[in-house]
Amino acid sequence: MKWMLLLCLFWPICGLAQSRTVLPSEVYLSVSVDEDIGTPFTREMILLTIRGVYRRHITREDLIQPDFDGFSWAQLGPDSWSEERIDGRNFKVFTRRMAIYPVRSGTLTIAPFTHKLTLTDEGDDWFEHEIQSEPLSIEVAPAPQSQGWWFPVRDLKVSDQWSNAPDQLVPGEGVLRVVRIEALGVTPEMIPPMPDLTSPSAMIFPHPEKRLVELTPEGPVTYAFWRWTIRPSNDTSTIVEPLNFSYFDTVAREARDVTISAQRVAYGSVTGDRGTVPAAQTVMSARLPGWPVAGLAVLVFACGIALGMSGRRVVGLRALQRFPIFDPLARRLRKRARSGEAAEMRRVAVALLRRDGASPPRMQMIREFDRAVFDPTAPSPDLKSFATRFLRPATPEGNR
C-alpha cells in the first residue's frame, strides 16, 4: 500500500521528466500565411507567421530562416514567447511575424525554417535538437500592366497641408506645401517617386522628400513627405496644377486613383479677376497747394513773429473762454435758464463773477435778480433774458 502511495506521488514528476528522446508531440514548428487573399501579385505584401509549440525545457534557441529565393522580406518586430494551454496541457509558444514581397511571378517556394534548440535530459545535461517546418509554396501572379507606378498597398492615407493660407500671402512671401502619404503594407522604396508640381505662373522650389518606416504586426507602415515652396510671380495670383497617382487596393483587389485638387496661390491684396476693372473706377491726380495757401502761411508766420517781438502774452484757452460758445460756465448758465432753475442759475452767475471779476453792470444785474426772486411783490424774473444780458461781451475789471 505504501509503494502504491509513493508511486502516485511521483508519477506526475516522472511524466514531466526530461529525456533525450524528443517526441513529435513535444516540439512543433509551422509557417503559415495569415490571410487567404487569393493569388497575390508581385510586390504585394504577404504576411507570414512562424509558430513553434514546445513542451520541453529550452535552455537556448536560434531560428534559422531560409534564403527567401524570389522574395524580399522584413521582420515585423522581435520574436515573442508566451505560454498557452492546448488540450489541457501547458505549452511554450514561439512566434515570429514577417512580411514578404514576391519579386517575380510563378510558383515560389519558401524553404523550411530550422529551429535549433538546446534541451536537457534526465541527468540535467544539455543536448542539441533541431526541428524544421514544412516548405511552403505560393502561387504569384504578374503585376497588371499599367502606365504608372505599380503601387500595391493594404491601406492608404493622403493629406495635403499648407504652412499658411495659400491665397492670403504677404507680397513677396512663399508658402510651404506638404503632401503626407501613410501606406500600410509597403516598404519605403515602394512609394511612388515625388511628382513634379507644375503651375503656369508660379515659382516652385521642390525639397528633398523624406521617407520613414514603422514596423507593426499588420505590416510595415511607410510615411512619405513631398514638399514644395511656392511663390506667385509678378505679384499675381496663380493656380497650382492638381497631383494624380494610382495604387492597387490589396484588400478590395481593385485599382484606385488619388487626385489632389488644384489650389489657388495669391497675395492677400489680389482678389478676384485682375483683368476686370470696375466701371466707376476714377483715378484722381494729386495736386500740391497753390500760391494763395503759401501766402497765407507766410502771413500767419509773420504775425506770430510780430506778436512775440511785441512782448504781448497769448493766454491760449483762457482767451477762448471770453467767447460764450467756448465757456463751460456760460453754457451751464443758459442751460439753467432754459430749465427754470433760478437758484442754480444764480450760483453759476456768481461763479462767473468770481472768475472774471465783479463788473458794475453784472453786480447790478445780480441785485435786480435777487430783488425779483425774493420780493413777493416784484414780478417773476425772465431767466432767459437775464442769461442773455449777463453774458453780453464786457471787459472785466480784472483783465483791463
Solvent accessible surface area in square Angstrom, and as a share of the most:
residue,aa,sasa,rsa
1,M,196,0.88
2,K,165,0.70
3,W,206,0.72
4,M,118,0.53
5,L,114,0.57
6,L,79,0.40
7,L,99,0.49
8,C,84,0.50
9,L,112,0.56
10,F,110,0.46
11,W,169,0.59
12,P,80,0.50
13,I,108,0.55
14,C,84,0.50
15,G,63,0.61
16,L,114,0.57
17,A,66,0.51
18,Q,44,0.19
19,S,32,0.21
20,R,136,0.50
21,T,92,0.53
22,V,28,0.16
23,L,90,0.45
24,P,118,0.74
25,S,70,0.45
26,E,36,0.16
27,V,11,0.07
28,Y,129,0.49
29,L,9,0.04
30,S,27,0.18
31,V,20,0.12
32,S,56,0.36
33,V,57,0.32
34,D,56,0.29
35,E,92,0.41
36,D,142,0.74
37,I,49,0.25
38,G,50,0.48
39,T,66,0.39
40,P,10,0.06
41,F,42,0.18
42,T,17,0.10
43,R,74,0.27
44,E,1,0.00
45,M,9,0.04
46,I,7,0.04
47,L,11,0.05
48,L,0,0.00
49,T,25,0.14
50,I,0,0.00
51,R,82,0.30
52,G,0,0.00
53,V,20,0.11
54,Y,0,0.00
55,R,70,0.25
56,R,9,0.03
57,H,93,0.42
58,I,28,0.14
59,T,45,0.26
60,R,141,0.52
61,E,64,0.29
62,D,76,0.39
63,L,12,0.06
64,I,76,0.39
65,Q,47,0.21
66,P,20,0.12
67,D,141,0.73
68,F,7,0.03
69,D,99,0.51
70,G,7,0.07
71,F,16,0.07
72,S,52,0.34
73,W,117,0.41
74,A,20,0.16
75,Q,52,0.23
76,L,12,0.06
77,G,28,0.27
78,P,125,0.79
79,D,50,0.26
80,S,59,0.38
81,W,104,0.37
82,S,58,0.37
83,E,136,0.61
84,E,65,0.29
85,R,163,0.60
86,I,55,0.28
87,D,141,0.73
88,G,47,0.45
89,R,105,0.38
90,N,84,0.43
91,F,16,0.07
92,K,70,0.30
93,V,2,0.01
94,F,0,0.00
95,T,35,0.21
96,R,27,0.10
97,R,59,0.22
98,M,0,0.00
99,A,0,0.00
100,I,0,0.00
101,Y,8,0.03
102,P,0,0.00
103,V,89,0.51
104,R,114,0.41
105,S,48,0.31
106,G,29,0.28
107,T,92,0.53
108,L,8,0.04
109,T,70,0.41
110,I,2,0.01
111,A,48,0.37
112,P,46,0.29
113,F,1,0.00
114,T,19,0.11
115,H,0,0.00
116,K,88,0.37
117,L,0,0.00
118,T,5,0.03
119,L,0,0.00
120,T,7,0.04
121,D,13,0.07
122,E,125,0.56
123,G,54,0.52
124,D,108,0.56
125,D,80,0.42
126,W,139,0.49
127,F,23,0.09
128,E,114,0.51
129,H,51,0.23
130,E,98,0.44
131,I,23,0.12
132,Q,115,0.51
133,S,4,0.03
134,E,139,0.62
135,P,75,0.47
136,L,40,0.20
137,S,71,0.46
138,I,17,0.09
139,E,94,0.42
140,V,4,0.02
141,A,25,0.20
142,P,92,0.58
143,A,27,0.21
144,P,59,0.37
145,Q,179,0.80
146,S,71,0.46
147,Q,192,0.86
148,G,59,0.57
149,W,109,0.38
150,W,39,0.14
151,F,1,0.01
152,P,2,0.01
153,V,1,0.00
154,R,43,0.16
155,D,66,0.34
156,L,29,0.14
157,K,116,0.49
158,V,51,0.29
159,S,38,0.24
160,D,55,0.29
161,Q,95,0.42
162,W,53,0.19
163,S,75,0.48
164,N,58,0.30
165,A,50,0.39
166,P,17,0.11
167,D,47,0.25
168,Q,113,0.50
169,L,1,0.01
170,V,99,0.57
171,P,89,0.56
172,G,49,0.47
173,E,59,0.27
174,G,28,0.27
175,V,1,0.01
176,L,62,0.31
177,R,0,0.00
178,V,27,0.16
179,V,0,0.00
180,R,74,0.27
181,I,0,0.00
182,E,37,0.17
183,A,0,0.00
184,L,35,0.18
185,G,2,0.02
186,V,0,0.00
187,T,21,0.12
188,P,36,0.23
189,E,119,0.53
190,M,8,0.04
191,I,1,0.01
192,P,8,0.05
193,P,77,0.48
194,M,38,0.17
195,P,39,0.24
196,D,126,0.65
197,L,15,0.07
198,T,76,0.44
199,S,25,0.16
200,P,104,0.66
201,S,46,0.29
202,A,21,0.16
203,M,70,0.31
204,I,39,0.20
205,F,102,0.43
206,P,92,0.58
207,H,62,0.28
208,P,109,0.69
209,E,57,0.25
210,K,113,0.48
211,R,68,0.25
212,L,108,0.54
213,V,72,0.42
214,E,88,0.40
215,L,89,0.44
216,T,29,0.17
217,P,83,0.52
218,E,97,0.44
219,G,0,0.00
220,P,0,0.00
221,V,16,0.09
222,T,0,0.00
223,Y,39,0.15
224,A,0,0.00
225,F,47,0.20
226,W,2,0.01
227,R,54,0.20
228,W,2,0.01
229,T,38,0.22
230,I,0,0.00
231,R,85,0.31
232,P,3,0.02
233,S,24,0.15
234,N,135,0.69
235,D,89,0.46
236,T,38,0.22
237,S,33,0.21
238,T,6,0.04
239,I,76,0.39
240,V,0,0.00
241,E,69,0.31
242,P,54,0.34
243,L,7,0.03
244,N,97,0.50
245,F,29,0.12
246,S,56,0.36
247,Y,34,0.13
248,F,15,0.06
249,D,20,0.10
250,T,8,0.05
251,V,103,0.59
252,A,50,0.39
253,R,76,0.28
254,E,79,0.35
255,A,82,0.63
256,R,91,0.33
257,D,114,0.59
258,V,24,0.14
259,T,89,0.52
260,I,14,0.07
261,S,81,0.52
262,A,46,0.36
263,Q,52,0.23
264,R,75,0.27
265,V,0,0.00
266,A,0,0.00
267,Y,7,0.03
268,G,29,0.28
269,S,94,0.61
270,V,8,0.05
271,T,106,0.62
272,G,61,0.59
273,D,105,0.54
274,R,146,0.53
275,G,68,0.66
276,T,97,0.57
277,V,103,0.59
278,P,91,0.57
279,A,115,0.89
280,A,96,0.74
281,Q,107,0.48
282,T,101,0.59
283,V,131,0.75
284,M,161,0.72
285,S,89,0.58
286,A,108,0.84
287,R,219,0.80
288,L,168,0.83
289,P,101,0.64
290,G,43,0.42
291,W,221,0.78
292,P,112,0.71
293,V,88,0.51
294,A,44,0.34
295,G,41,0.39
296,L,111,0.55
297,A,60,0.47
298,V,101,0.58
299,L,106,0.53
300,V,96,0.55
301,F,141,0.59
302,A,53,0.41
303,C,75,0.45
304,G,45,0.43
305,I,85,0.43
306,A,63,0.49
307,L,74,0.37
308,G,57,0.55
309,M,163,0.73
310,S,69,0.45
311,G,66,0.64
312,R,184,0.67
313,R,201,0.73
314,V,104,0.60
315,V,53,0.31
316,G,36,0.35
317,L,137,0.68
318,R,174,0.63
319,A,33,0.25
320,L,78,0.39
321,Q,61,0.27
322,R,166,0.61
323,F,118,0.49
324,P,36,0.23
325,I,125,0.63
326,F,112,0.47
327,D,5,0.03
328,P,63,0.39
329,L,30,0.15
330,A,1,0.01
331,R,123,0.45
332,R,114,0.42
333,L,0,0.00
334,R,87,0.32
335,K,120,0.51
336,R,61,0.22
337,A,6,0.05
338,R,154,0.56
339,S,66,0.42
340,G,49,0.47
341,E,65,0.29
342,A,29,0.23
343,A,66,0.51
344,E,62,0.28
345,M,0,0.00
346,R,77,0.28
347,R,147,0.54
348,V,3,0.02
349,A,0,0.00
350,V,40,0.23
351,A,26,0.20
352,L,2,0.01
353,L,16,0.08
354,R,185,0.67
355,R,85,0.31
356,D,29,0.15
357,G,21,0.20
358,A,56,0.43
359,S,8,0.05
360,P,84,0.53
361,P,81,0.51
362,R,30,0.11
363,M,69,0.31
364,Q,75,0.33
365,M,23,0.10
366,I,12,0.06
367,R,121,0.44
368,E,73,0.33
369,F,6,0.03
370,D,32,0.17
371,R,134,0.49
372,A,22,0.17
373,V,59,0.34
374,F,146,0.61
375,D,50,0.26
376,P,130,0.82
377,T,124,0.72
378,A,27,0.21
379,P,115,0.72
380,S,104,0.67
381,P,41,0.26
382,D,94,0.48
383,L,25,0.13
384,K,122,0.52
385,S,44,0.28
386,F,6,0.03
387,A,3,0.02
388,T,83,0.48
389,R,86,0.31
390,F,1,0.00
391,L,14,0.07
392,R,148,0.54
393,P,131,0.83
394,A,62,0.48
395,T,82,0.48
396,P,27,0.17
397,E,82,0.37
398,G,62,0.60
399,N,80,0.41
400,R,206,0.75
